[in-house]
Amino acid sequence: MKIALAQQNYHIGNFESNTRKIIEAIEKAKSDGADLVMFTELCICGYPPRDFLEFKDFISQCYSCIEEIKSHSFGIGVIVGAPAINPDAAGKDLFNAAWFLYEGKVLGTAYKTLLPNYDVFDEYRYFEPAYSWQVIEFKGKKIALTICEDIWNLGDNPLYRICPMDKLMNQAPDLMINISASPFDYDHDDDRKEVIRANTLKYNLPMFYCNAVGSQTEVVFDGGSLVIDANGHVVHEMKYFEEDYLVADLKVVEQNSKSGDKAVLRSLDKDMRVSKLNDLDKIIEYLVDERNIREIHKALILGIRDYFGKMGFTKAILGSSGGIDSAVTLVLACEALGKENVTAVLMPSQYSTGHSVSDAEQLSKNLGNPYHTVPIKPVYDSFLTSLQPIFKDLPFSLAEENIQSRTRGNLLMAIANKFNLILLNTSNKSELATGYGTLYGDMAGGLGVLGDVYKMQVYALARYLNRDSEVIPENILSKAPSAELRPDQKDSDSLPEYPILDKVLYQYIERRQSPNDIIALGIDEALVRRILKMVNTNEYKRNQFCPIIRVSNKAFGVGRRVPIVGKYLS
């Protein structure tokens, strides 16, 4: 049996486009002599559809697409992901289903059993878990068909009480097929491969695993679909961060399974998705590891490109300050959208240094993107004049600093509105964590490009972007970071040094460690408590922030639900 894997980038709710792509792949698989073609989880409607699933019309359109795809299933088996209506009045109205289509009919369906309800996942809100399990017989083979999370319940500390493959093994399947929508994060990609390997070793069966690719607002799917033999060895590995297609021969995979040694498997538990680093130096070393930075770069490019493409926008704007964050954002945007489609606006104030302007100018000259210089002093002074009767002779404070930031945000949004541009936000994760930003000022934007990238990772990303030539001027990388909202201001005036700050933030945000756990690593107690207080008291700012491209296992946004008015550690 020859099985085609179609790793495609779908658009949530774009039924016409999704169905067309699926049918094109079916026809290609037929011409390639495939017996079966498999797609990804909820490929018909796109993943994650979230509350669209509550609309009957949305479900009706899913069913209409399945009917259309059925008509192309003559001579080839087709596995697609789509919601299925639960015929039982008890329980949720829908199943998350894998539909097996053949000869114009539904040969079988498999319902997802393990419904993730953590981080960005909220599947139990919509779906009923499976309560029966059957292999699907096709061309003399028994197929154990599962969906994404169904294969993750392994190790010494399982997250769920049921393991679907244990149920299916009672029917003596010949192979496993899993359709998936497993998102990228730099803590997760190795674990995914290890989980698939663990399944093949546990059940002594090969697995064909097809994963989604593409960005859906903040969530990036990286593809990397796999065919692994029963010995746990990778037979085929598909591309990452782009669409791909291949035809694998089951006979060859089975032959591989009969020869060679079993692969070595590292231990698994339910916390394997979060790196367990306790060595202070190794935390930063891990965060800025070149492989992680390379993958983050690919994820951010895909995130920007898909956000714009799927929203129907083509051009971006951002404030270019001569600092590291705006520089990295500008380079990424030019790569993702084309240099001619990204406008940089330099907005110096009386507190801006000369090199900030010249560095920002040189960056745009290196990139070849359009840029404008709009000094903000006249606008800023007019604000102060208007406020003078109220401010009177009170000393300069945060209020005057924030007026500068909000002036810049206002100018950027005005240009964005006038020319139909999307404002890219340049705030990094370290700043967002500690509240080091101005609401409606430098926190304005339609998409947060670096909002899940720590400051030390931003520097590493800048060096990676300069790997072939000096695109980002060296002075931007070497100078002390500053918001330049008052004379001689430095980030270190308000924040701990970034190498220490990022270690603490990673332990608290990604690993959910307690203050005492972090202090035990050798960090000053007062500093730890100060940092955690900044994180928790600034949730109100993050709650008003734009979508952030997710690259870690715990990004700010839909995957991190923290009360604004909570007292814990604040």
C-alpha positions as CSV (number, residue, x, y, z in Angstrom):
1,M,0.0,0.0,0.0
2,K,1.3,3.5,-0.9
3,I,0.3,6.3,1.4
4,A,0.5,9.9,0.5
5,L,0.9,12.6,3.2
6,A,-0.3,16.1,2.3
7,Q,1.1,18.7,4.7
8,Q,-0.9,21.8,3.8
9,N,-1.4,25.3,5.1
10,Y,-5.1,26.0,5.7
11,H,-7.2,29.1,6.4
12,I,-9.7,28.9,9.2
13,G,-13.2,29.1,7.7
14,N,-12.0,29.4,4.1
15,F,-13.9,26.3,3.0
16,E,-13.5,27.0,-0.7
17,S,-9.7,27.3,-0.5
18,N,-9.2,24.5,1.9
19,T,-11.3,22.1,-0.1
20,R,-9.6,23.0,-3.3
21,K,-6.2,22.3,-1.9
22,I,-7.4,19.0,-0.5
23,I,-8.9,17.9,-3.9
24,E,-5.7,19.0,-5.8
25,A,-3.7,16.8,-3.4
26,I,-6.1,13.9,-3.9
27,E,-5.7,14.1,-7.7
28,K,-2.0,14.3,-7.4
29,A,-1.9,11.3,-5.1
30,K,-4.0,9.4,-7.6
31,S,-1.6,10.2,-10.4
32,D,1.3,9.1,-8.2
33,G,-0.3,5.7,-7.7
34,A,-1.1,6.2,-4.0
35,D,-3.8,3.9,-2.5
36,L,-4.5,6.3,0.4
37,V,-3.9,10.0,1.0
38,M,-4.0,11.6,4.4
39,F,-4.4,15.2,5.5
40,T,-4.3,16.9,8.9
41,E,-6.6,17.5,11.9
42,L,-9.7,19.6,11.1
43,C,-8.2,20.4,7.7
44,I,-11.7,21.1,6.3
45,C,-12.3,24.1,8.4
46,G,-8.8,24.9,9.6
47,Y,-7.4,24.6,13.2
48,P,-8.2,26.0,15.7
49,P,-11.8,27.1,14.7
50,R,-12.7,27.9,18.3
51,D,-16.2,29.4,18.7
52,F,-16.9,29.1,15.0
53,L,-17.8,25.6,16.0
54,E,-20.8,26.9,17.8
55,F,-22.4,28.1,14.5
56,K,-24.6,25.5,12.8
57,D,-23.9,27.1,9.5
58,F,-20.1,26.5,10.0
59,I,-20.7,22.8,10.7
60,S,-23.1,22.6,7.7
61,Q,-20.4,24.0,5.5
62,C,-17.9,21.4,6.8
63,Y,-20.4,18.6,5.9
64,S,-20.9,20.1,2.4
65,C,-17.1,20.1,1.8
66,I,-16.9,16.4,2.9
67,E,-19.7,15.6,0.3
68,E,-17.6,17.3,-2.4
69,I,-14.4,15.5,-1.4
70,K,-16.3,12.2,-1.3
71,S,-16.8,12.5,-5.1
72,H,-13.0,12.5,-5.5
73,S,-12.5,9.4,-3.4
74,F,-13.1,6.9,-6.2
75,G,-10.0,4.7,-6.6
76,I,-8.3,6.2,-3.5
77,G,-8.8,6.3,0.2
78,V,-8.9,9.8,1.7
79,I,-8.5,10.7,5.4
80,V,-9.5,14.3,6.3
81,G,-10.2,16.0,9.6
82,A,-13.5,17.8,10.3
83,P,-16.1,18.1,13.0
84,A,-18.7,15.4,13.2
85,I,-22.1,15.8,14.8
86,N,-22.7,13.7,17.9
87,P,-25.9,11.7,17.3
88,D,-26.4,11.2,21.1
89,A,-28.2,14.0,22.8
90,A,-26.0,13.5,25.9
91,G,-22.7,15.1,25.9
92,K,-21.2,17.8,23.6
93,D,-22.8,18.3,20.2
94,L,-19.6,17.6,18.2
95,F,-16.7,15.1,17.8
96,N,-13.3,16.1,16.5
97,A,-13.2,13.5,13.8
98,A,-11.0,11.8,11.2
99,W,-13.2,10.9,8.2
100,F,-12.0,7.9,6.1
101,L,-13.6,8.4,2.6
102,Y,-13.5,5.8,-0.2
103,E,-15.4,5.1,-3.4
104,G,-17.7,8.0,-2.7
105,K,-18.7,6.8,0.8
106,V,-17.6,7.2,4.4
107,L,-15.7,4.0,5.1
108,G,-15.2,4.9,8.7
109,T,-14.7,7.6,11.3
110,A,-12.4,7.9,14.2
111,Y,-13.2,10.4,17.0
112,K,-10.6,12.1,19.1
113,T,-10.4,10.7,22.6
114,L,-7.9,12.9,24.4
115,L,-9.1,16.5,24.2
116,P,-6.3,18.9,25.3
117,N,-7.5,21.7,27.6
118,Y,-4.2,23.5,28.4
119,D,-2.3,26.4,27.0
120,V,-3.7,27.4,23.6
121,F,-5.9,24.3,23.5
122,D,-9.5,24.4,24.5
123,E,-11.0,21.4,22.9
124,Y,-13.2,20.1,25.7
125,R,-15.2,23.3,25.3
126,Y,-16.5,22.1,22.0
127,F,-16.0,18.3,21.6
128,E,-17.2,15.1,23.2
129,P,-14.4,12.6,23.7
130,A,-14.7,9.2,21.9
131,Y,-16.1,6.3,23.9
132,S,-15.6,3.5,21.3
133,W,-12.7,2.6,19.2
134,Q,-12.5,0.5,16.0
135,V,-9.8,-0.2,13.5
136,I,-10.6,0.6,9.8
137,E,-9.9,-2.1,7.3
138,F,-8.6,-1.0,4.0
139,K,-7.0,-3.0,1.2
140,G,-6.2,-5.9,3.5
141,K,-4.7,-3.8,6.3
142,K,-6.2,-2.8,9.7
143,I,-5.5,0.8,10.4
144,A,-5.5,2.3,13.9
145,L,-6.6,5.9,13.1
146,T,-6.0,8.5,15.8
147,I,-6.0,12.3,16.1
148,C,-3.1,14.4,17.5
149,E,-3.2,14.3,21.3
150,D,-4.5,10.7,21.2
151,I,-0.8,9.5,20.9
152,W,0.6,11.7,23.6
153,N,-0.6,9.9,26.7
154,L,2.6,7.9,27.3
155,G,5.2,7.9,30.1
156,D,5.2,7.4,33.8
157,N,2.9,10.4,34.5
158,P,0.1,10.3,31.9
159,L,-2.2,13.2,31.6
160,Y,-5.3,11.2,30.7
161,R,-6.9,8.0,32.1
162,I,-7.5,6.4,28.7
163,C,-5.0,5.6,25.9
164,P,-6.8,5.1,22.6
165,M,-4.1,2.9,21.1
166,D,-4.4,0.5,24.0
167,K,-8.0,0.0,23.0
168,L,-7.3,-0.3,19.3
169,M,-4.5,-2.9,19.9
170,N,-7.2,-5.4,21.0
171,Q,-8.1,-5.5,17.2
172,A,-4.6,-6.3,16.0
173,P,-3.9,-3.3,13.7
174,D,-1.2,-3.4,11.1
175,L,-0.2,0.3,11.2
176,M,-1.0,3.5,13.0
177,I,-2.1,6.7,11.2
178,N,-2.3,10.0,13.1
179,I,-3.6,13.3,11.7
180,S,-2.4,16.2,13.7
181,A,-2.4,19.9,14.4
182,S,0.6,20.1,16.7
183,P,1.9,23.7,17.1
184,F,5.5,24.8,17.1
185,D,7.5,25.9,20.1
186,Y,11.2,25.7,20.7
187,D,10.6,23.4,23.7
188,H,8.4,21.0,21.8
189,D,9.6,19.9,18.4
190,D,12.0,17.2,19.7
191,D,9.4,15.9,22.1
192,R,6.9,15.4,19.3
193,K,9.3,13.1,17.4
194,E,10.1,11.3,20.6
195,V,6.4,10.7,21.4
196,I,5.8,9.3,17.9
197,R,8.9,7.1,18.3
198,A,7.6,5.9,21.7
199,N,4.3,4.8,20.1
200,T,6.0,2.8,17.5
201,L,8.2,1.0,20.0
202,K,5.4,0.4,22.5
203,Y,3.0,-1.1,20.0
204,N,5.5,-2.5,17.6
205,L,3.8,-0.8,14.6
206,P,4.8,1.8,12.1
207,M,3.2,5.2,12.2
208,F,2.3,7.6,9.4
209,Y,2.0,11.0,11.0
210,C,0.7,14.1,9.1
211,N,1.0,17.5,10.9
212,A,-0.4,20.9,10.0
213,V,1.7,23.8,8.8
214,G,1.0,27.5,8.7
215,S,0.2,30.3,11.1
216,Q,-3.3,30.9,12.5
217,T,-3.1,34.4,14.2
218,E,-0.7,33.6,17.1
219,V,-0.3,29.9,16.8
220,V,2.3,28.6,14.3
221,F,2.2,25.0,13.0
222,D,5.6,23.8,11.7
223,G,4.7,20.7,9.8
224,G,7.6,18.1,10.0
225,S,5.3,15.2,9.2
226,L,6.9,11.8,9.8
227,V,6.9,8.2,8.8
228,I,8.5,6.0,11.4
229,D,9.0,2.3,11.3
230,A,8.2,-0.2,14.1
231,N,11.8,0.0,15.4
232,G,11.3,3.8,16.0
233,H,13.5,4.9,13.1
234,V,12.5,7.8,10.9
235,V,11.9,6.6,7.3
236,H,10.6,9.9,6.0
237,E,10.7,13.4,7.5
238,M,8.9,16.2,5.7
239,K,9.8,19.9,5.6
240,Y,9.4,22.3,8.4
241,F,7.5,25.6,8.2
242,E,6.4,25.0,4.6
243,E,3.9,22.9,2.7
244,D,5.1,19.5,1.6
245,Y,3.9,16.2,0.0
246,L,5.3,12.7,-0.2
247,V,4.2,9.2,-1.1
248,A,5.5,6.5,1.3
249,D,5.4,2.8,0.5
250,L,4.1,0.7,3.5
251,K,5.9,-2.3,2.2
252,V,9.2,-0.6,2.5
253,V,8.4,0.7,5.9
254,E,7.4,-2.8,7.0
255,Q,10.6,-4.2,5.7
256,N,12.6,-1.6,7.6
257,S,10.6,-2.7,10.7
258,K,11.9,-6.3,10.3
259,S,15.5,-5.3,10.3
260,G,17.8,-3.3,12.5
261,D,17.9,-2.5,16.1
262,K,15.2,-0.7,18.2
263,A,15.7,3.0,18.6
264,V,16.8,4.3,22.0
265,L,14.0,6.2,23.6
266,R,14.4,8.8,26.4
267,S,12.1,8.8,29.3
268,L,8.7,10.6,28.9
269,D,6.3,12.2,31.3
270,K,3.5,14.8,31.0
271,D,5.9,17.6,31.7
272,M,8.3,16.7,28.9
273,R,7.1,19.7,26.9
274,V,8.7,22.1,29.3
275,S,12.5,22.2,29.5
276,K,13.6,21.3,33.0
277,L,16.7,23.5,33.3
278,N,17.9,24.4,36.8
279,D,21.4,25.6,36.0
280,L,21.4,29.4,35.7
281,D,24.0,29.6,33.0
282,K,22.4,26.8,31.0
283,I,19.0,28.6,31.0
284,I,20.4,31.5,28.9
285,E,22.5,29.1,26.9
286,Y,19.4,27.1,26.0
287,L,17.3,30.2,25.2
288,V,19.9,31.6,22.8
289,D,20.9,28.2,21.4
290,E,21.6,28.6,17.6
291,R,19.2,25.8,16.7
292,N,16.4,27.4,18.8
293,I,17.1,30.8,17.3
294,R,17.1,29.4,13.8
295,E,13.7,27.8,14.4
296,I,12.3,30.9,16.0
297,H,13.3,32.9,13.0
298,K,11.4,30.5,10.7
299,A,8.4,30.6,12.9
300,L,8.3,34.4,13.0
301,I,8.6,34.7,9.3
302,L,5.8,32.3,8.8
303,G,3.7,34.1,11.5
304,I,4.1,37.5,9.8
305,R,3.5,36.2,6.3
306,D,0.4,34.2,7.1
307,Y,-1.1,36.9,9.3
308,F,-0.9,39.4,6.5
309,G,-1.8,36.9,3.7
310,K,-4.8,35.4,5.4
311,M,-6.1,38.8,6.6
312,G,-5.7,40.3,3.1
313,F,-3.1,42.9,4.0
314,T,0.2,43.4,2.1
315,K,2.0,46.3,3.7
316,A,3.4,47.0,7.2
317,I,4.6,50.0,9.2
318,L,6.7,50.2,12.3
319,G,8.5,52.7,14.5
320,S,12.3,52.5,13.9
321,S,14.1,53.8,17.0
322,G,17.6,52.7,16.3
323,G,17.2,50.1,19.0
324,I,17.6,46.3,18.8
325,D,13.9,45.4,19.0
326,S,12.7,47.6,16.2
327,A,15.7,46.6,14.1
328,V,15.1,42.9,14.4
329,T,11.4,43.4,13.7
330,L,12.1,45.5,10.6
331,V,14.5,42.9,9.2
332,L,12.0,40.1,9.8
333,A,9.1,42.1,8.3
334,C,11.2,42.9,5.2
335,E,12.1,39.2,4.8
336,A,8.5,38.1,5.3
337,L,6.7,40.7,3.2
338,G,9.3,42.2,0.9
339,K,11.4,45.3,1.6
340,E,9.2,47.5,-0.5
341,N,6.1,46.6,1.6
342,V,7.5,47.7,5.0
343,T,7.7,51.4,5.9
344,A,9.9,52.5,8.8
345,V,9.1,55.8,10.6
346,L,11.9,57.4,12.7
347,M,10.4,59.7,15.3
348,P,13.2,61.4,17.3
349,S,12.5,63.6,20.3
350,Q,14.8,66.0,22.1
351,Y,16.0,63.1,24.2
352,S,17.0,60.9,21.2
353,T,20.7,60.5,20.7
354,G,22.2,61.3,17.3
355,H,23.3,57.8,16.8
356,S,19.7,56.5,17.3
357,V,18.6,58.4,14.2
358,S,21.7,57.5,12.1
359,D,21.6,53.8,13.2
360,A,17.9,53.6,12.1
361,E,18.7,55.3,8.8
362,Q,21.6,53.0,8.1
363,L,19.5,50.0,8.9
364,S,16.8,51.0,6.3
365,K,19.6,51.9,3.8
366,N,21.0,48.4,4.3
367,L,17.6,46.8,3.8
368,G,16.4,49.1,1.0
369,N,13.0,49.7,2.6
370,P,11.2,53.1,2.6
371,Y,11.5,55.2,5.7
372,H,10.5,58.7,6.9
373,T,11.6,60.9,9.7
374,V,8.9,62.7,11.7
375,P,10.3,64.6,14.7
376,I,7.9,64.5,17.6
377,K,9.0,67.6,19.6
378,P,6.4,70.0,18.1
379,V,3.5,67.5,18.9
380,Y,5.0,66.7,22.3
381,D,5.3,70.4,23.2
382,S,1.7,71.1,22.1
383,F,0.5,68.4,24.5
384,L,2.5,70.0,27.4
385,T,1.1,73.4,26.5
386,S,-2.5,72.0,26.6
387,L,-1.9,70.2,29.8
388,Q,0.0,73.0,31.6
389,P,-3.1,74.4,33.3
390,I,-3.7,71.0,34.9
391,F,0.0,69.9,35.4
392,K,1.0,73.4,36.6
393,D,4.6,73.3,37.9
394,L,4.7,69.6,38.9
395,P,8.0,68.0,38.2
396,F,8.8,65.9,35.1
397,S,7.6,62.4,35.6
398,L,6.3,59.2,33.9
399,A,3.4,61.2,32.6
400,E,5.7,63.3,30.3
401,E,7.6,60.2,29.3
402,N,4.4,58.4,28.2
403,I,3.2,61.4,26.3
404,Q,6.2,60.9,24.0
405,S,5.5,57.2,23.5
406,R,1.8,57.9,22.9
407,T,2.6,60.6,20.4
408,R,4.7,58.1,18.4
409,G,1.9,55.6,18.6
410,N,-0.6,58.2,17.4
411,L,1.6,59.2,14.4
412,L,2.2,55.6,13.4
413,M,-1.6,54.7,13.6
414,A,-2.4,57.8,11.6
415,I,0.0,56.8,8.8
416,A,-1.3,53.2,9.0
417,N,-4.9,54.3,8.6
418,K,-4.1,56.7,5.8
419,F,-2.2,54.1,3.7
420,N,-4.0,50.9,4.8
421,L,-1.0,49.5,6.6
422,I,-0.7,47.2,9.6
423,L,1.4,48.4,12.5
424,L,3.9,45.9,13.8
425,N,4.6,46.0,17.5
426,T,8.2,45.7,18.5
427,S,7.9,44.9,22.2
428,N,9.8,41.9,23.4
429,K,8.7,39.3,26.0
430,S,11.0,40.7,28.8
431,E,9.4,44.1,28.5
432,L,5.8,42.8,28.3
433,A,6.5,40.5,31.3
434,T,7.6,43.4,33.5
435,G,5.2,46.1,32.1
436,Y,8.1,48.1,30.6
437,G,5.9,49.7,27.9
438,T,3.3,52.4,27.4
439,L,-0.3,51.4,26.8
440,Y,-1.5,53.1,23.5
441,G,2.1,54.1,22.9
442,D,4.9,51.7,22.1
443,M,2.4,48.9,23.0
444,A,0.2,49.8,20.0
445,G,0.0,47.5,17.0
446,G,-1.9,44.9,15.1
447,L,0.6,42.1,15.6
448,G,3.3,41.5,18.2
449,V,6.3,40.1,16.4
450,L,8.7,39.7,19.3
451,G,6.2,39.4,22.2
452,D,7.2,35.8,22.9
453,V,11.0,36.4,22.4
454,Y,13.1,37.3,25.5
455,K,15.5,40.2,25.2
456,M,18.6,37.9,25.2
457,Q,16.9,35.9,22.4
458,V,16.4,39.2,20.5
459,Y,20.1,39.8,20.6
460,A,20.8,36.3,19.5
461,L,18.3,36.7,16.7
462,A,20.0,39.9,15.6
463,R,23.3,38.1,15.4
464,Y,21.7,35.3,13.4
465,L,20.1,37.8,11.0
466,N,23.6,39.2,10.5
467,R,25.1,35.8,9.8
468,D,26.0,36.5,6.2
469,S,26.5,40.3,6.3
470,E,26.0,43.2,8.6
471,V,22.4,44.1,8.0
472,I,21.8,45.4,11.5
473,P,24.5,48.0,12.3
474,E,26.9,46.8,14.9
475,N,26.2,49.9,17.0
476,I,22.6,48.8,17.5
477,L,23.8,45.5,18.9
478,S,26.5,47.0,21.2
479,K,24.9,50.0,22.7
480,A,23.0,49.9,26.0
481,P,19.2,49.6,25.4
482,S,17.2,52.7,26.2
483,A,13.6,54.0,25.7
484,E,15.1,57.5,25.4
485,L,12.2,59.2,27.1
486,R,14.3,61.3,29.4
487,P,18.0,62.4,29.5
488,D,20.6,59.6,29.7
489,Q,17.8,57.0,30.3
490,K,18.8,53.3,30.2
491,D,16.6,50.2,30.5
492,S,18.7,49.1,33.5
493,D,17.4,52.2,35.4
494,S,14.0,50.4,35.7
495,L,14.8,46.8,35.1
496,P,17.4,44.2,36.3
497,E,20.1,43.4,33.8
498,Y,18.5,41.3,31.0
499,P,20.7,38.1,31.5
500,I,19.4,37.8,35.1
501,L,15.9,39.1,34.3
502,D,15.4,36.5,31.5
503,K,16.5,33.6,33.7
504,V,13.9,34.5,36.3
505,L,11.2,35.2,33.8
506,Y,11.8,31.8,32.1
507,Q,11.6,29.9,35.3
508,Y,8.4,31.7,36.3
509,I,6.5,32.0,33.0
510,E,7.5,28.8,31.1
511,R,8.2,26.5,34.1
512,R,5.7,28.0,36.6
513,Q,8.3,27.8,39.4
514,S,7.6,29.4,42.8
515,P,9.7,32.3,44.2
516,N,11.4,29.9,46.6
517,D,12.3,27.5,43.7
518,I,13.9,30.4,41.8
519,I,15.7,31.8,44.8
520,A,17.1,28.3,45.4
521,L,18.9,28.6,42.1
522,G,21.1,31.3,43.6
523,I,19.3,34.5,42.6
524,D,18.9,37.2,45.2
525,E,15.5,36.9,47.0
526,A,14.6,40.6,46.9
527,L,15.3,40.7,43.2
528,V,13.2,37.6,42.5
529,R,10.2,38.9,44.4
530,R,10.6,42.3,42.7
531,I,10.5,40.7,39.3
532,L,7.6,38.5,40.0
533,K,5.6,41.4,41.4
534,M,6.3,43.3,38.2
535,V,5.0,40.4,36.1
536,N,1.8,39.9,38.1
537,T,0.9,43.6,38.6
538,N,1.2,44.3,34.8
539,E,-1.3,41.7,33.6
540,Y,-3.8,44.6,32.9
541,K,-1.4,45.9,30.2
542,R,-0.9,42.5,28.5
543,N,-4.6,42.0,28.5
544,Q,-5.0,45.0,26.2
545,F,-2.1,43.9,23.9
546,C,-2.3,42.7,20.3
547,P,-1.9,39.1,19.2
548,I,1.6,37.7,19.7
549,I,3.3,35.2,17.5
550,R,3.8,32.2,19.8
551,V,7.2,30.5,19.7
552,S,7.5,29.2,23.3
553,N,5.4,26.8,25.3
554,K,3.9,29.6,27.4
555,A,3.3,32.8,25.4
556,F,1.3,35.8,26.7
557,G,-2.1,35.7,25.1
558,V,-4.8,33.0,24.8
559,G,-2.5,30.3,26.3
560,R,-1.8,32.1,29.5
561,R,-4.9,33.0,31.6
562,V,-4.0,35.0,34.6
563,P,-6.4,37.2,36.6
564,I,-5.9,40.9,36.3
565,V,-6.9,41.7,39.8
566,G,-5.3,38.7,41.5
567,K,-3.2,39.2,44.6
568,Y,-0.8,36.3,44.1
569,L,2.8,37.5,44.3
570,S,1.7,41.1,43.6
